[in-house]
């Protein structure tokens, strides 16, 4: 009878160890899965935050706008930069008569002078295009007159 009690205790002990190993293995599995899910969620959240931050610029990608919209955009985004400053992105404008790149607000008044080479016709139609570098950072916006 004593041998049966010992063997029963041994079986219970081994079953307990086996179940404990299974529970620990499941715990590690869930920990790895939650870490992967957390990483993916953080990446998606970062992409979403970047998208929200760039919304003012990306709204023009592939959009047809008027010349007055282009001038207003340049005023809004580059107007605070003086001639000695350089913005974090450039605005390239190609009209039927000229091509100009703006890095600050120094030439905003020239865009509205009819006789100046930087003149942007208010009713002209332009197509916007976002320019990104190899790190997917916006470095410029192009407006090409149709």
Steps between C-alpha positions, in 0.01 A plus 500: 500500500787731579651445154169595341487823702855587399437425133175699511686793659770472234235505223329801656834678537600429139154608376536820702846568352368427150202734542726769647732474196202531266367807686845666494541420128160655425597805705822547300308452175249771595783729612671467159173554315411807706848643442459456124152654514632789706778563248256499207260731687779745582612506137144560376450773759823667389389487135163649594664781699728578205203504265315745724807722530550511122131548418540869407758403239370166371157639419648646179644171373336433163247779555419762237506848652492858377793740495346697787498178706871455425579858604291464819673172582844656458395797713369271773787250508801715406381850587656504846846420364710805414752508215783375724296199620435173324182301560502127562361444150495686170219591263572464130264684263508453124284740304464535126774765502740414785618253762568615856588333827404665828685425824363791706257792479740745337332504156135478597424853379664424163259210440217752483668758275373458146825620340737292714647169379375327819139600431245226565176550312216475756263314268766266364452128566780313678547140604670436833756229568675408826877434483644265763856390575618140551378514863146595389539853638335779302774720353296691245175565323474555126225696330501457122272718288279310261 
